[in-house]
Amino acid sequence: MSDSIQKGLQKAGVSAARRHLLICIGPDCCNSRQGELIWDFVKKRVKETGIPVMRTKAACFRICSGGPWLAVYPDGIWYGAINSARFERILQEHLLGGKPVREWVAARCGWAAECSERMP
């Protein structure tokens, strides 16, 4: 493996990550500016807390309504209408506390339950 690939994997935090946060930032599910603001907030809070997660922004999850969207893997939990207050609660209760915010869970991928049961 090349040095640049190893550096990229390290920078992304692949080996240390416990979860992967995927964030749909629009333009169809929400205003792109709104999506970018949420992305910036998530990025900031992840860095501040030091939680072992990877984060990836996407332009479309093909839901095209009710965004910005946040998918948490391997848990398979999907949250819609993400704003800074919602993400902060998800951060505290789900990502740090291990318990999804049930009233905001829009979907859960069935196959992901196996993975999340193995997580410490």
ZIKA-V989638 format. One record per residue. N is the residue number from 1. RES is the residue in three letters. D_CENTER is the distance of its C-alpha to the mean C-alpha in Angstrom with 1 decimal. Layout:
n=N res=RES d_center=D_CENTER
n=N res=RES d_center=D_CENTER
This chain:
n=1 res=MET d_center=27.7
n=2 res=SER d_center=28.2
n=3 res=ASP d_center=27.6
n=4 res=SER d_center=25.3
n=5 res=ILE d_center=23.0
n=6 res=GLN d_center=23.1
n=7 res=LYS d_center=22.3
n=8 res=GLY d_center=19.3
n=9 res=LEU d_center=17.9
n=10 res=GLN d_center=18.6
n=11 res=LYS d_center=17.2
n=12 res=ALA d_center=13.8
n=13 res=GLY d_center=14.0
n=14 res=VAL d_center=14.2
n=15 res=SER d_center=16.8
n=16 res=ALA d_center=15.5
n=17 res=ALA d_center=11.9
n=18 res=ARG d_center=11.5
n=19 res=ARG d_center=7.9
n=20 res=HIS d_center=5.7
n=21 res=LEU d_center=2.1
n=22 res=LEU d_center=4.1
n=23 res=ILE d_center=5.6
n=24 res=CYS d_center=9.2
n=25 res=ILE d_center=11.4
n=26 res=GLY d_center=14.6
n=27 res=PRO d_center=17.6
n=28 res=ASP d_center=18.4
n=29 res=CYS d_center=16.0
n=30 res=CYS d_center=16.4
n=31 res=ASN d_center=18.3
n=32 res=SER d_center=17.0
n=33 res=ARG d_center=17.9
n=34 res=GLN d_center=15.9
n=35 res=GLY d_center=12.8
n=36 res=GLU d_center=13.7
n=37 res=LEU d_center=14.3
n=38 res=ILE d_center=10.9
n=39 res=TRP d_center=9.5
n=40 res=ASP d_center=12.4
n=41 res=PHE d_center=11.8
n=42 res=VAL d_center=8.2
n=43 res=LYS d_center=9.9
n=44 res=LYS d_center=12.9
n=45 res=ARG d_center=11.8
n=46 res=VAL d_center=10.0
n=47 res=LYS d_center=13.4
n=48 res=GLU d_center=15.4
n=49 res=THR d_center=14.4
n=50 res=GLY d_center=14.4
n=51 res=ILE d_center=11.9
n=52 res=PRO d_center=11.7
n=53 res=VAL d_center=8.2
n=54 res=MET d_center=7.8
n=55 res=ARG d_center=5.9
n=56 res=THR d_center=7.3
n=57 res=LYS d_center=8.5
n=58 res=ALA d_center=10.6
n=59 res=ALA d_center=13.7
n=60 res=CYS d_center=13.9
n=61 res=PHE d_center=12.6
n=62 res=ARG d_center=16.3
n=63 res=ILE d_center=15.8
n=64 res=CYS d_center=17.4
n=65 res=SER d_center=17.6
n=66 res=GLY d_center=15.9
n=67 res=GLY d_center=13.0
n=68 res=PRO d_center=10.9
n=69 res=TRP d_center=8.6
n=70 res=LEU d_center=5.0
n=71 res=ALA d_center=5.0
n=72 res=VAL d_center=4.7
n=73 res=TYR d_center=7.4
n=74 res=PRO d_center=10.2
n=75 res=ASP d_center=10.3
n=76 res=GLY d_center=10.2
n=77 res=ILE d_center=9.2
n=78 res=TRP d_center=8.8
n=79 res=TYR d_center=9.1
n=80 res=GLY d_center=11.2
n=81 res=ALA d_center=13.0
n=82 res=ILE d_center=10.4
n=83 res=ASN d_center=12.6
n=84 res=SER d_center=12.9
n=85 res=ALA d_center=14.6
n=86 res=ARG d_center=12.3
n=87 res=PHE d_center=9.3
n=88 res=GLU d_center=12.0
n=89 res=ARG d_center=13.0
n=90 res=ILE d_center=9.7
n=91 res=LEU d_center=9.6
n=92 res=GLN d_center=13.2
n=93 res=GLU d_center=13.7
n=94 res=HIS d_center=10.8
n=95 res=LEU d_center=9.3
n=96 res=LEU d_center=12.8
n=97 res=GLY d_center=15.0
n=98 res=GLY d_center=13.9
n=99 res=LYS d_center=14.5
n=100 res=PRO d_center=12.3
n=101 res=VAL d_center=13.5
n=102 res=ARG d_center=15.8
n=103 res=GLU d_center=17.2
n=104 res=TRP d_center=14.0
n=105 res=VAL d_center=12.9
n=106 res=ALA d_center=13.9
n=107 res=ALA d_center=13.8
n=108 res=ARG d_center=13.5
n=109 res=CYS d_center=14.3
n=110 res=GLY d_center=17.6
n=111 res=TRP d_center=17.6
n=112 res=ALA d_center=14.4
n=113 res=ALA d_center=16.4
n=114 res=GLU d_center=18.5
n=115 res=CYS d_center=15.9
n=116 res=SER d_center=14.5
n=117 res=GLU d_center=18.2
n=118 res=ARG d_center=18.8
n=119 res=MET d_center=16.2
n=120 res=PRO d_center=18.1
